[in-house]
């Protein structure tokens, strides 16, 4: 069990929790890592979280949230090697990651089944599947809109049965490092009040550990236009400041989502053919806007239908494909300053649905679903009533039979992240294991649902390595105190200086600065990016980051304001590293790829009539065999800088020559953990 003690720093006793392994995060990846660690015999585990009930795994979803795995039913052939090739073909993904994610997908999936996640199977026990985006087979499965939530709940119950200790209301603000080893964490105690602090309670807490599993999710707090759930911030900045490298940070996914509540409008929400409405900021001047660029009624309906299958924005589908709709929504909100809504009470153009105007794929699908009639909401209720009911149960509640649903093009997932090896250990810091979305294991493209598989595979691999190779005690308390004291003193000083400005009469500005940083990122580093915009945003973020200690004003009587100070530092650090990676990608001659349009005045328009700011040059795949890695450095003048490195991606390992007797002999010696 974790041991609590304290270290006295500048007259204040700072609590210390000690364990062999600390898991940061209570999502699907974090709980899986804790579960696996105990399974593999490492029981000295502590889980910490800022809030147990928040995070993407527990609170995000879609019409039919997907889990991607090896085919486990039907007559179609499949293999580990073939699934690995599919993942590898997404570009900029290391081959060993692709092979591991394919090889462990069945083990990870069946573990969830055994824990009670009710993935559908037929009467003979086959797990049926369907085809998802970037998937040549039918490897996808689902338990409905809350697949990841169900995973979290079942894993959480298992961790509870194991008796693993969970401590919440701790936000990581620094990763502590000694001689290339991650040795612990500095955390903010979110619930300590000003009165308690004045009476001698520490606002900070230290965690001393031999290994750290970093399941903090993606750096969602960087963006304003976001479908990440409220409360999902990420903690990539702390990792970057510790020296951890980033990989493929340029690669994000964007797509259409409702903004209140935050939810992907994929699947049935698009397949029932809603009407896209644009209004001014006050909700007036309502009009349909898609016909401006897509005057052909049948084409408009068919492209809308395809957005259900092809939900993430894909630059390859921007010219003549369904991703044109994302760009038209983006033009309304980001460039014209208007609001966009889905209206499920009327058909596009106010017309009666004409099945003959649809492409065969859309007509056959809706016909098979018995939904070639009526209005979009009537089709939705007939085809997928739970999708209709979902919004009635959300907060705020929305009845699609009556209310318009406001949407935007939102950031949804980071394919890049912190650089890890094939055991999900940091390539720079020993004992530091980013898993889930925090890890940069994906490339440019990935099949839908591969992210959920990666949470389980990465967590399992990290647990295997820790249990086999990293047993024993953390750094001794004397050495740990020497390492942690400067970090505690710096955090205290940052808070004291910012709090003194309130005492001098300045108003709290943490909320204003946070919003400014998020809006800046969405405007210049989102779906549509330009070299000038990225460069300008990078300069502004650098200025905000360097001036953070001199310009931030914190009301120390407000726990929320205190937390925002450290969130702001983390987010600005992350933005600086990510924007630096984007600027480097452009300098290297990178073009539009994945889920991003990089503007190019000499490029092509997605559709005639769109603004020149949307001209782009399609990527030719020249960088698909390369991986970009970046690292944050601090110069002698205190000004941060980012080092970049491009390397060939590691190829798919050739295991075809493995001889059973040799593998068995080696496995008996080390369990394959090497």
N, C-alpha and C positions, 0 to 999 in steps of 0.2 A: 504493500500500500504506500502511496505517496506520503512523504514525511514533511511536515511543516515546521519551519524554524524561521530565523530572521537574520538579517545582516544590518548592522547599524551604519548608516551613511549620513554624515553631516547632522548627527543628533537625532535622526529619525530611524526607527526600526522598520526595515522593509521586509515584509513576509517573503519566505522562500518555500516553494513547493519543489520536492525532489522526486524523481522517478527515473527508471531506466529509459522509458520512452514516453514522450508527450505527444499526443495527437491534437493538432489545432484544427477544430472544425467539427460540427455535428451534422454533416450532410452524408450523402451516400458513400463518398470516398472515406471520410473520417471514421464513420462507424464501421465500415468494412475493414479498415486497417486495424482498429481496436479489436474487432471480433477475430480477425485472422491471427493477430499477435497472441492472443490467449490460446487459440486453437493450436498454434505452433509452439506453445509452452512458455511464452514470454508474458508473465502475468503482472509484472511491475509496470503498469500502464496508467497514465493519467490523460484524460480528455479535457481540454479547455475550449471555451466558446464565448464569443461576445454575447450572443443570445441563442439559446437552443432552438427556439421556434422560428428563427429567420433562416435565410440562405436559399440558394436556387433549387437545390434538390427537393426541399420540403415545400416550396411555394411556387415553383415554376411548372409549366406544362403546356400542352397544346390540345388540339382537338383529339388526337390519338398519339400521345407521346410514345416515342419509339425506342426500343432496345434492340441493338444490332448484335447478331451472334452467328456462329456457324450454323448451316442448315441442319435441322434435327427432325426432319419429316419429309415425306414425299419421295418421289422417284428421281428427282433431279440430282445430278452428281454435284459434289462439293468436296473441298479438302482444306486443310489448314493452309497449305501453300497457295491455293487459289484465293482464299479470303485475304491472306497476307498481300498477295499481288494487287487485289482490289484496293486495299488501304494504301499501299505503296504508290499506286498509280495516281493518287491524288496530288502528287508533287510535293517536293521539299520535305518528305517524311523519311526518317531513317529506317532502313530495312529491318534492323533488329527490333525496333518498336512495333513495326507492322507485323512481324512474325510472332512476337510475344502476345500481342493483342488478339491475333487470330488463334494461336495455340491455346490460350487460357480462356477463350470466350465461353467454351462449353462448361468448363469447371466453374467459372464465375456465375454463369447463368443458372446452372443446376443448383448451385449453393443457394441462390435466391429462391428458387423453387422449393428447396427443402425448408427454407425459413418461412414459407407461406405466401410468397408472391405468386398470385394465381395467373400465370401466363397460360393462355388457352392451348389446350391440346385435344385431339380427337379421342374417340372411344378406345383406340388402340395405343394411346400414349404418345403419339407423334405430336411434336410442337409445330403447329402450322405457322406459316409465315406469309409475309407480303413484301412486295418490292418497294424500297424507299429510294430517295434521291442518291445518285452516284452508286447504285447497287445493281449489278448485273443479274443477281439471283433474287430469291425471296427469303432473305435472311432476317428481315425485320419482324418484330413482334411487339405486343403492347398489352397493358391491362386497362387502357383507357387514358383519359386526360391527365391522370395523376400517377403515371407509372413510377416516376422518381420518388414521389412522396410515399408511395406504398413500399418502395425499396427502403427508404429511410426508416419508416415505421417498423418494418420487420427486423432490420439490422439493429435499430435502437432497442427493441425488445430483447434481442439476443445479447447485446452488450449489458443490458440491465440484469439479465439472468446470470451473466458472468460475474457480476459484482464490480465491474470496472467503474472507478470513480470519475464523475463528470463535474466540473466546476465551470459555471457560466459567469457572465458579466466581467469577463477579462478580455480586453482588446490588445492584441500584439502590437507593440510600437517599435520594437527592435529585436533583431536576431543577434545573439551574442556569440562571438567567434574568438577562438584561441588557436593560433598556429594552424589555420586551415580547417579547424574542426568547429562545427556548430555545437556549442556547449550549453545553450539555454536561451531564454527569452525574457525580455522586459515587457511587462504588460501594464496597461492602465486599468485600475479598478473602477469600473464604470459607476458603481453605486455609492462611492464614498462622497459625502457631502462636504461643503466648505466648512461647516461647523465641526464635523468629525476631523477634517484635516487640521483645523485650527487647534483642536484638542490633542493633536499629536498622531493621528492616524495617517498612515502613508497612502497617498493616492496611487502608488505603484506597487507592483508585486513582481517577484522574480521566479522563474521556473528553471530549475537545474536538471538537465537531462543528458543522457548519453546519446540519444537519438531523438530527432524531431521529425514527425510526419506532418507535413504542411498541407492540410486539406482546406485551405482558405477560400477556394473558388477563384473565379476570374476577377480582375480589377474593375468591377462593374461601376464603382463610384466615379470613374473618370468621365462618364458621359451623362448628358442631360436627356437626350432622346434614347430611352432605354426600356427594354422589356424585362430586364433583370428585376426580380422582386425587391420592393423596399426592404432595406435592412441587409441586402447583399452589397458589401463594399469591396471585399478583397483586401489583401495585405501584401501585395507584391512589392510596394515601396520599401518595406522593412527588409525584405529579402535582397532587393537590389543594393540597398545601403550596406548590407553585410558582405557584399562581394559576389553573390550568386549571379550567374549569367542568365540572360534571356534568349529565347530561341523563337524564330518565326513570329515576332511580335507584330508584324505588319498585317497578319492574317486574322481578320475578324469575320463574323457572319452578321448580316443585317437582314431584316425582313419586316413585313407588315404586322403591326400589333396594336391592340387597343391600349390606350394610355391611362385610363381610369375606369376599371382596374387594368393592370398590366397583364396582358395575355396574348399569346400568338394567335392570329386569326388565320390559321392554316386549315388544311383538310376540308371538312364539310362547310366551314364558314365561307370559303371561296367557291366550292363546287356547287353550291345552291344559287350562285350568280346574283349576289347583292348589287345594289346600285351605289356607285361612288359619288358622294355629294361634297362639294366645296362651299364653304361660307367665309364671310369676313370674321374678324376676331370676336365680334359680338354675336355671331350666329346668324346674321342677316345675309342677304344677297346669295341665297342658296341656289346652286346650279350643278348640273352634271358637267364634269370636265374631261373625262376620258374620251368622249367623242371628238374633242378638238384634235387629238392626235390619232385616234382610231375611229374614223367615221364609219367604217364597215361594221354594221350591227352584229353580224355573225362572228366576225373576227374578235370583236370586243368581248362577246360572251365566251368564246372559246378560250381566249387568253386569260380571262378571269377564272374560268374553270381550272385551267392548268396551274394557277397559283396555289391551288390546294395541294397538288403533288409537288410542285416546284417552289415551295415556300421561301427558302432563303434567296436573297438576291444573288444572281449568277451573271457575271458580265457576259458570259457566252450566250445568254438568252436575252440580252438587252436589245439586240437588233432583230426584230421580227419575232421575238419570243415573249414569254410571260413576264420576264423581269422588266420589260418596258413599263409595266404598271407601277412597279416600285419607283421608277424614275419620275413618272407623272405625279405620283403622290408626293415625292420629294420636292418636285418643282412647286407644287401648291403650298407646301408648308414651309420649306426652307428658303425658297427664292421669292415667292409671291406673298409670304407672310399671312397665309390663310389657314383655315382649319379644314380637316377632311373627316368625313363620317361615312360609315356604311349604313345604308338604309335597307333593311330587310322587309319593309312593308310594301315595296313597289319594285317592279321589274325595271331594268335599265331602259331609258327612253319612255317610261310609262306605258310600255307596250305589253300586250299579251305575249307570253313566252311562245316562240316559234321553234319547235324542235328541229325543223328542217334547216334552220340557220346555223345550228351547231355543227362543229366538226364531229366526225363519226365517234371518236373516243368519248367526247363529252355526252353525246346523244345516247350512246349505248350504256354508259355508266349510269346516267340519270334514269334511263329507261329500266335498267335492271333493278334500280332502287325504287322503282315506282314513283319517281319524283319529276315527271315531265308535265307539271301542271302548276297552276296557281302562282303565288308570290314566293319570294325567297324564304320567308319565315315559314310558310306552309310547307315548302319543300324540306326545310331544315327539320321541322318537327316530324315529318313523315320519314325522313332518311336517318336522322340522328337526334332523337329527342334529348338525350343527355347533353348534347352540345348546346341546345337551346336553353335547357334548365340551368346550365352552368352559370350563365351570366345573371340569372335571377337570384342565384345563391351567393354571388360575389358581393363585395363591398367596394364601391356603391353598387346596389342592385340595379340591373338593367333588364327590361323586358323587350326583347328584340321584336316582339309583335307590336310594339308601340314606340319604343325609343330608338333614336339613332345612336350608333356606336362610334365614338371618336377614335381615330387611328392615326398612326404615323409610321414612317420607316424607322425602326429602332435597332440599336445594337442588341445582339442576342447571345453571342458566344465567342470566346477567344480561342481560335485554333492554336495559337502560339501560347507561350508562357515561360516558366522557368526551365532552364535546360537540365535534362536528366539523362542518365545512362539507362541501360536495358533493365536495371533493377529499380529504377525510379529514384536513384540517389543523385543528388546534385553533381554535376560535372566539375564543380569547383569546391564545394564544401562537403567534407566527409561528415556523415551523421545527419545530413539534412535531406529529407525525402519529400519533395513536392508531389502530390498526387491529385487526381481529379483535374478540374479545369485549371488549377494553379500550375500544372505541369505542361510544358510545351512539347507534347508527344505527337500532335497532329501536324499535318502539312497544309497545303493550300485548300484542298477539297477533302471532305470525308463523307462517307455514307451517313445518312440520317440515323441517329441512334448510336453511332460509334462512340459518342462522348459518354453515354451511360455505361457502355461496356468498358471504356477506359477507366472510369472511376473504380470499378471492381478489380480489373486486372492490375492497374498500377498499385492499388492498395495491397493487393495480395502479394505482388512482387516485393514491395517495400517490407512487408511483414516477414516474408521468407528470409530476406537478407538480414534484417535486424535480429530475428530469432536465432539465426545460424551464426552470425558474425559479430554481433554488437551487444552481447550480454555483458554484465558487470555494472559497476557503479559509475555515476557521473563524475565529472571533475570534482576534486576535493574542495571543500567549502572555502578554504583559505585562498586557493587560486581562483575560484569562482568569484569571490568577493572582489578580488583585484580586477578581474575582467569586467564585472558588472557595475562597479562604482562610477566610472566615467559616464556610462550610459544613463544611469539614474540621475547623476548631477546635471547632465545636459538636458534631460527631459524636465527636471525641476526648474532649471534656469529658463528654459523656453516658456514654461507656463507662468513663472513668476514675472518675467518681463512683459508678457502679453497681458497678465492680470493687472500689473501696475498702471497700464494705460487706461484701464477703466477707472481705476481710483483717481487718475488725473483728469477724468471727465470725458474721455473719448468713448463713443458707443461701441458695443460689441460688433465686430465685422466678420465673424467667422462664417456665418450663413451667407453673407454677400460674396465673400471671396470663394467659397465652395461653389456657389451657383455660377459665378463668373468663369471659374475654371472648367466646370462641366459643359457649359454652353460653348465655350471656346473649342473644346474638343469635338463636340458634335458638329459644329459649324465647319471645322477644317480638317478633321481626321476621321470622318464617318464614312458614309456610303460614297460620297463624291469628294475627292481630294485633288488639290493642285499643288504643284511645287511651291508656288508663292504662298499659298495658304498654310501649308505645313511649316514652311520656314518662318512665317510670321507668328504662328501659334507657338512654335518652339521658342522663339525669342521672348514672347510674353510669359510663357511658363517658366523659362529660366529666370526671368526677372522676378516673378512672384516667389519662386523657390529660394533664390538667393536672399530676397528681402523679407522672407517669412518671419524671422526672429525680430525684425525691426518694425514691421507694419501690422502684425496681427494684434487684435484687441480681443481679450477674452474676459467674459464675466465669470469669475471663478465661483460665484454663488450658483451658477447654472451648470449642472452636470452635463447637460447637452452641449453647452458651449465649450466646456473643457474637452469633451470627446471630439468635437468638431475640429479643435486645434490639431489634434494628432491625426485625425482623418485627413485633414487638409495637407499636412506634411506628407502623408503616405500617398495621397492621390497626386499631388504635384510631382513627387519623385517618380511615380509610375508614368505620369504623362510625359515627363521629360525624357525618360528612357524610351518610351514607345514612339514619341514624335521623332526622336533621334534616329530610331530604326527606320521609320518611314522616310525621313530625309535621305538617309543613306541608300535605301532601296531606289529612290528616284535618281540619285547621283550615279548609281550603278547602271542606269538605263532601264530600270524596271518599268513595265507597262501595266495596263489594267488586267487584273486577274482575280480569280476567286470571287469574293463578294464586294469588290471595290472597283470604282471607276476613277482612274487617274486622268484628269483632263489633259488634253493635248490639242493645241490650236490647229495642228496639221492632221488631226485624226478624223474619224468618222462620226457622224451623228447617229444616235440610236434610231431616230425616226425624223423625217423631214418635219420642220416646224418647231423642233425643240431648240433651246438656246445654245449658242456656241460654247457656253460653259460646260456643256455635256459632251463635247467632242472628245473622243478617246482613241487610243491606239491599242488594238487587241494584243494581248500578250502572246508571244510566239513560243513560249515554253522554254526559253533559253536559260532561265534560272530554276527550272523545276528540279534539276539534278543538284542544286546547291542549297545549302542551309545557311541562313544568316544568324549569327550569334552576337550578342552585345553584352557589354558590362559597364557598369557605372564606376567612374573614378572621380576623385576629388583632387584638384590641383593644389599647389602650395598656396595659391591665393584664395582658396576656399570655394572657387567657382567650379561647379560640377561639369564633367565632360563624360561622353560615352564613347568607349572603344568598340569598334565593329570588326567582325571577322566573317568571311565567307569561306566555306569549305565544302567539298563534295559530300553529298549525303552518303551515309553508310549503306552499302547494298544489302539486298535480302540475303541472309545467311544461307549457304548451301548445306542442308542437312541430309541430302539424299543418300549420302554415302555412310550414314551412321549405321554401325553394326551393333545388333542388339546386345551381344555379350559384352562388348566394350562399354556401351552406355550403362548397362546394368552394373558392371564393375565400378565405374566411376560414381554412379548414383549411390551405391552402397557406402562409398567413402564420404561423400559430402552432400548427398541429396540433390545434386545438380545445382547447388548454390555456389557459383564460382564466376 
